Amino acid sequence: AVVSTQSTVEPGDRLFTRILLDCPEITEGAVTMIKSFCEEPDWREVGISTLYELLLKRSNLRGQMLEVLQGLTMNTNDKIRDLAINRCKDLFCIPSLAMPLEDFATTILTRLIAENPTHACSAEDTELPPGPYDKDSQWTEESIRSCLHLFLALLPLKPRMIHGLAEVYRESSSMIKRIILRMVETPVSLIGMKSKEILQLIESGPKGSETLVTRVLHILTENEAPSKELVTTARGLS
């Protein structure tokens, strides 16, 4: 019944999600269909919404659905990627899911330390869903960004993660550093200068992350007067 649903409802119809939620058992065929829906322009919202609902309401499918959703956060299609990232941000507020999401985002971020995407993937001990750039022989702006999108989206929700970013930054190539410096503007602005984690980064960021710290300071003070705490902390840099 589930497999025939796509031919009987209009694209965007939530009937597919409701049928799956009511099914006593989700077959591999149904899971395959959900994955295909996530990639189709007319069905991607339904597909990703279905992943999300099953993840929340079917504990036996949670790991499998989370893996699929995480993989979509690296999709080359920005609409699919953004939908998946937004759902991950919603899930990050659930304590039992926050750590798996942080672990995944951090593992993907750490790939940037490797010489190229192929080396990054071969060096990992964990089995992750395949990414679109896994077999690339060199880093490109697209592959670098794909490793940053989810991590930076979660960063304002858990500012402590900025210290992990600083560690990766200091070990990265100049090309990767430049892209990180461009992409941190939004998350740093959302965190704000009152964050103790931001102040700690400015005060004692790891050696090699000085340009990241300078960029953070610039972002925080570009449109707003610095707080007393920020001024005091920044003075300690001189």
N, C-alpha and C positions, 0 to 999 in steps of 0.2 A: 504493500500500500504506500509506503513511504517513497519508494523508488518511482512510482507513477505520479507523485504529487506535482513535480515540476511541470508536467504537461497539462495539468488541470487547474492551475492557479496562475494569476498574472504576476509578472515580476514585481517584487517588492511586497507581495502579500505575506502576512505573518502566519498564514495557515500552516505553512511548512514547519515553523517553529512550534506551534501549538500541537501539531500531530506528533512530532518527535517527543515533546515533553510528556505526552500521554501514553507513549509506547512503553510497554513493560520491559522491552529489550531493544537496544540500539545495535543494529548489525554493522558489520564492516562496510557493507554497501552504502548504508546511510551515512556513515562517517566519511566515506569517499565523496559522496554527493555534497555533503556540507563543505568539504575542502574545495570542491570545484565551484560551488556557489560563491565562495569567498573571492574567487579570481574573476568572476564574470561581472561586467559593469552593471547590468540590471539586477543582479542578485547579491552583490557583495555585502550590502547592508544587512540583508536577511541572513546570509551565511555567517557573518561575524556576530550578529546578534544571537543567532542560534548557538554558536560556540559558547558565547558568554552565558546564556541561560542554562545550557547543559552543564557547564563548568560549575555553576552555582548550585544547581538543583540535583545533579546526579553525581554523587561522591565517587562512584566507581569509575566514572569517566573523567574525573577532574584532571588527573595527570596528563591524559591523552589530549584533552581539549586545550589545556594550558600550553602544551608543547606546540600544538598547531597555531594557537594565537600568538605565541612568542615568535614563531617563525615568520608570521605575517608582518611583524614589526620591522623586518628587514626587506620587505617586498620592494621591488623597483618601482612599482606604481604608487605614487605618493598618496592617492586617495585611499587605497587599500591599507597602506602603511599607517596613515593617520587614524583611520577607523580602529585599527588594531591597537595602536598606542593609546588612544583615548580609553578603550576598554581596559587595557592594562593599568592605566592610572586609576580607574574605578576600583579594580581588584586590589590595587596596592594598599587600599585603606582597610582591607580585611587581613587581620594579623596572620592567619594561617597561610595566606598567599603572598604576603609582602616579602618574606625571605626568599622563596623560590624565584620571584620576579627580580629581586635585587641580585641574587646570585647569577641569574641568566644575563641580566644587563651588564653586570661587572665582568663576567666571562667574555662577553662579546667586546666590551670596551678594551679589555686586556689584550685582545688580538692585535691592537695597534702597536704593541711593542715589537711584534715579529717583523721580520724582514719583508714579508709579503703575505697576502691572504692564504696562500697554499701552506706556507710554513706555520702560520697561526693555527690553522685547523688541524694539521697533523700533530701539533704539539699538545693539543688538548686531551685530557684524560676522559672527559665526559662526552657522551654522545648527544650532540645537539642537532636540531632540525637543519637540513642543508640550507645554506645561504646562497644568494644569487652570485656572490663573488668568490666563493670558496676556492675555485680553481684558477683564479687570476694570478699571474706571475709577478705583478707589481701593484702597488697601491695607486688608486685613482681617487679623485675627489668624491666620486659616487660611493666607492667601497669604504672609504674612510667615514663618510657621513652615515653610512648604514650601520657602522659600529657605535655611533654616537647618539642616534636619534632616541632610542628608548632610555638610555642612561640619563641623558639630559632632560627628558620629559619627567622622569621620576625624581630627579635631583631636588626640585623645589619642595617635594613632598617629604624628603628625608635629606636635609642639608648636610648631614654628616658624610654623605657619599662624596662630597667635594674633595675630601682628602684622598680618596681613591683616584679621583680624576687627576689630582696634582701628581700623584705617583706615576701614573701612566704618562702624563704630559712630559715629565722630566726625562723619561726614557725614550720618548718618541722622536721621530725624524723631524726636520725643520718643516717639511710640507704638512705633516700631521699637526704639528704645533700651530701653524698658521690657521688651519681649519678649526681646531679647537678654540682658538682665540676669537674667531668669528662667531662660532655657534654658542658660546657661553653667555652671550648678552642677555637673552630672554630669561634663562633660568636664574642667573645671578640677580637680575632686576627683580624677579619674583621673590627670591629669598630675602633680599634687602640687607641693609647695613647693620640692623640690630641683631642679626643672627650670631650666636656665639661661635658657630662653626666657621662663619666667614671671618670673624675677628681672629679666631685661632689660626686660620690659613694665612692671614696677613701677618700675624705675629711670628709664626713658626712653620711656614710652608717648607717642604723639603728642598734641599739644595738642587738647583736646576729648574725650579718652578718660578723663578723671580719674574719672568715676563708674564706669566699667568697671574701672579699676584698684582702686578702693575695694571694689567687689563681689568681685573676685578675692581680695583680701586677706581679706575677711570669710569667704569660702568656705573658704580654706586654713586659717584659724585658728579656725573655729567649733568644731571637735571635736578639735583637736590643737594642742599648744603650738608656737609658731613656731620655726623653726630659727634658728641664729645668723646665717646668710646672709640670711634673710628679714628679721630684725630690723634688720640693718645696712643693707640695701637700703631698707627702709621708712623708716628714720630720715632718709634722704636726701631724702625728700619734703617734710619740714617746713621 
